[in-house]
Amino acid sequence: MRLSIGLDVTPDASSSDSADAGQEAVPVDDPLALAAGYVRATKLDDDPASFRQALASLDREVLAAALGSDGERVAFWLNVYNATVQDVLSANPELFEKHGFPPRRPIFRRELVTVAGESLRLDDVEHGILRNSQSGVGLGYVPRFRKSAFERAHRVAELDPRVHFALNCGARSCPPVLAYDAADVDAQLDAATRSYLETEVSYDPESDVARVPKLFSWYRGDFGGKPGIRAFLRDHDAIPETADPSLAWADYDWSLKLGQFSD
C-alpha cells in the first residue's frame, strides 16, 4: 500500500526485528498505544513505516471499541494528526508550500493518512473529527457540509477548544508536539494550553488590550466568541481574572518548523 503522495508504507523488511534494533515495537492490536508510538517514532527519527501500515490495517471494530470516550478519541486523533505532519513533511516539505488559486497548502487537503482502511486528509481529522464536524473556514460557526460515515462514527461528541493548543501543522507558531495518553489527556491538554498561552499571550493593563494568538480569531466560535475567549484566557491564567480587555490578534508565523516536540 502507498500513500497518495508516494510514500511507501510497506514496513521495512527489518521491522520484525525492531525490538532487537532498539526501536519501539508496534502495538498492532492497541489503537491508542499505536498512535502514541507513531508520535514517538517521528520524534526519535525511527522509521515510522510500520506504524503507518498498522494504522491503515486496523480493524474497524477494534478501533471503535478503543475509542469509546471523547478522551480516547482526542488522544488518538491528536497523535495521528501530529505524527502524520512530522512524518510526511520531513520527507515532502514542499507539501507545506502554497499552490494554486486560491493558494492553499496541500498538506491539509491531500489524503495523507489511512486509518482502518479509511483514507483521510488532515482537515478531516482536525475539523471533521476533533472539532465535531465544523468547517475550517467558518470562524467556528459553520458546520461541515459533507460528513462521511467514518467521520460521524469517530468524531468527538463535544468539541474541546484546547485541542487548538495541541495540534501542530508544521508551522513555527504551532504548539509543541506531545504523545497524548487517554488516561491523562485532560491534564495534558490543560498543561499544553497554559504553556502555550503563557508564551503567546501578552496583556497591557494600561491600554486594557490582550494580544492573543491568531488561532482565537480563526476559531472564535469554538470558544464562544470574544466573550468566551476572554473567559478562556481568565480560566487559564493568561490574563487577570478581573480583566475584560479588548483583543488584538498576533501574527502567525507560517514558516516551516519541524521537530518541535515537548520535553
C-alpha positions in Angstrom: 0.0 0.0 0.0 1.2 3.5 -0.8 0.1 6.9 0.3 -1.2 9.3 -2.3 2.0 11.4 -2.2 4.1 8.4 -3.0 5.4 7.4 0.5 5.9 3.7 0.8 4.0 2.5 3.8 5.1 -1.1 3.4 7.1 -1.9 6.6 10.8 -2.3 6.2 12.0 -5.9 5.9 13.8 -5.5 9.2 10.7 -4.2 11.1 10.1 -7.6 12.6 13.4 -7.2 14.4 12.6 -3.7 15.6 12.8 -4.6 19.3 16.3 -6.0 18.8 17.3 -2.9 17.0 16.1 -0.7 19.8 13.0 0.6 18.0 9.6 0.6 19.7 7.5 -2.4 19.0 4.3 -1.7 17.0 1.2 -2.5 19.1 -0.9 -3.6 16.2 -4.0 -4.5 18.3 -4.0 -1.4 20.6 -5.0 1.7 18.6 -4.2 4.1 21.4 -0.7 2.8 22.0 -0.2 2.6 18.3 -1.0 6.3 17.7 1.2 7.3 20.6 4.0 5.1 19.3 3.7 6.8 15.9 4.4 10.1 17.6 7.5 8.8 19.4 8.8 7.2 16.2 8.8 10.5 14.5 10.4 12.2 17.5 13.2 9.6 17.7 13.8 9.5 13.9 12.8 5.8 13.8 11.3 4.6 10.6 7.6 5.2 11.1 6.5 3.0 8.1 5.4 0.1 10.3 3.2 2.4 12.4 1.6 3.8 9.2 1.0 0.3 8.0 -0.5 -0.8 11.3 -2.9 2.3 11.4 -4.0 1.6 7.9 -4.7 -2.1 8.7 -6.6 -1.6 12.0 -9.8 -3.5 12.3 -12.7 -1.1 12.4 -14.4 -2.9 15.3 -11.2 -2.8 17.3 -10.8 0.9 16.6 -14.4 1.7 17.6 -14.1 -0.3 20.8 -10.8 1.5 21.7 -12.3 5.0 21.1 -15.4 4.8 23.2 -15.0 8.1 25.0 -14.1 11.6 23.9 -10.9 11.4 25.9 -9.8 8.3 24.0 -10.8 9.9 20.7 -9.0 13.2 21.4 -5.8 11.4 22.4 -5.8 9.0 19.4 -6.6 11.6 16.8 -4.2 14.3 18.1 -1.5 11.7 17.9 -2.4 10.6 14.4 -2.5 14.2 13.2 0.7 15.3 14.8 2.7 12.2 13.8 1.4 12.4 10.2 2.5 16.0 9.9 6.1 15.3 11.2 6.3 12.1 9.1 5.0 13.4 5.8 6.7 16.9 5.9 10.1 15.5 6.9 10.1 13.6 3.5 8.0 16.0 1.5 8.4 19.6 2.8 7.1 21.0 -0.5 3.6 20.0 0.6 3.7 22.8 3.1 4.1 25.4 0.4 1.0 27.2 -1.0 -0.1 26.3 -4.5 -3.0 27.0 -6.9 -5.7 29.7 -6.8 -6.7 30.5 -4.3 -3.4 29.5 -2.8 -3.7 26.5 -0.4 -1.3 24.2 1.4 -1.5 20.6 0.0 -0.6 19.2 3.4 -4.1 19.9 4.7 -6.1 18.8 1.6 -4.5 15.6 0.4 -5.3 12.2 1.7 -2.1 11.5 3.6 -3.0 9.0 6.3 -5.1 5.9 6.3 -6.8 4.6 9.4 -8.7 1.3 9.5 -8.8 1.4 5.7 -10.2 5.0 5.5 -8.0 7.5 3.6 -8.1 10.8 5.4 -6.9 14.4 5.0 -5.5 16.3 7.9 -8.6 18.6 7.5 -10.8 15.6 8.0 -9.0 14.8 11.3 -8.9 18.3 12.6 -12.3 19.7 11.5 -14.3 16.6 11.0 -13.3 14.5 14.0 -11.6 16.7 16.6 -13.8 19.7 16.0 -17.1 17.7 15.7 -17.7 18.4 12.0 -17.0 22.1 12.0 -15.9 23.9 8.8 -12.3 25.0 8.7 -13.2 28.4 7.2 -16.3 29.4 9.2 -14.7 31.0 12.2 -16.1 28.2 14.3 -19.7 29.0 13.5 -20.3 26.9 10.3 -20.7 23.1 10.2 -19.0 21.0 7.6 -21.3 20.4 4.6 -20.1 16.9 3.8 -19.7 14.4 6.6 -18.6 10.8 5.9 -19.9 7.8 7.8 -16.4 7.3 9.2 -16.4 10.9 10.5 -19.8 10.5 12.1 -18.7 7.3 13.7 -15.4 8.6 15.2 -15.8 12.4 15.8 -15.9 13.7 19.4 -19.3 14.2 21.0 -18.2 17.6 22.3 -15.6 20.0 20.9 -12.9 20.8 23.4 -11.2 24.1 22.2 -8.0 23.1 24.0 -7.2 20.9 21.0 -6.1 24.1 19.2 -3.1 24.3 21.5 -2.2 20.6 20.9 -2.4 20.4 17.1 0.9 21.0 15.2 0.6 21.5 11.5 4.3 22.2 11.0 4.2 26.0 11.3 6.7 27.7 13.6 3.8 29.3 15.6 2.3 25.9 16.3 2.3 24.4 19.8 4.8 21.6 20.6 4.0 18.0 19.8 3.3 15.6 22.7 2.3 11.9 22.7 -1.1 12.2 24.3 -2.4 9.4 26.6 -6.1 8.8 27.0 -5.9 8.4 30.8 -4.2 11.7 31.3 -5.4 13.7 28.2 -7.4 16.2 30.2 -4.4 17.2 32.4 -2.1 17.1 29.3 -4.4 19.4 27.4 -4.6 21.8 30.3 -0.8 21.9 30.7 -0.3 22.3 26.9 -2.8 25.1 26.8 -1.4 27.0 29.7 2.1 26.6 28.5 1.3 27.9 25.0 -0.8 30.9 26.3 2.0 31.8 28.8 4.4 32.3 25.9 2.0 33.6 23.3 -0.4 36.0 25.1 0.5 39.4 26.4 -1.7 41.8 28.4 -1.2 45.5 28.7 -3.2 46.7 31.8 -2.8 50.4 30.9 -4.5 50.0 27.5 -6.5 47.0 28.6 -5.6 45.1 25.5 -4.7 41.4 25.3 -2.6 40.3 22.3 -3.6 36.7 21.6 -2.7 34.0 19.1 -4.4 34.2 15.7 -5.9 30.8 16.4 -8.5 32.5 18.6 -9.6 34.6 15.6 -9.8 31.7 13.1 -11.8 29.6 15.5 -13.5 32.1 17.7 -16.8 30.3 17.6 -15.1 27.3 19.3 -14.5 29.4 22.3 -17.9 31.1 22.4 -17.0 34.3 20.5 -15.0 37.2 22.0 -16.7 36.9 25.5 -15.8 33.2 25.5 -12.2 33.9 24.5 -11.8 36.4 27.4 -13.3 33.8 29.8 -11.0 31.1 28.4 -8.0 33.4 28.9 -9.0 34.1 32.5 -9.7 30.4 33.3 -6.1 29.6 32.1 -4.4 32.5 33.9 -3.4 34.2 30.7 -5.0 37.5 31.9 -6.0 38.7 35.3 -9.3 37.2 36.5 -10.9 40.6 36.7 -9.8 41.8 33.2 -12.2 42.3 30.4 -9.8 43.5 27.7 -10.0 44.3 24.0 -8.5 41.6 21.9 -5.7 42.0 19.3 -4.7 39.2 17.0 -1.0 38.4 16.9 0.6 37.5 13.5 1.0 33.7 12.9 4.4 32.6 11.7 3.8 30.1 8.8 7.4 29.3 8.2 8.0 25.5 8.3 9.5 24.3 11.6 9.5 20.5 12.2 10.7 18.8 15.3 9.0 21.0 17.9 8.4 18.3 20.5 7.5 18.8 24.1 10.0 17.5 26.6 
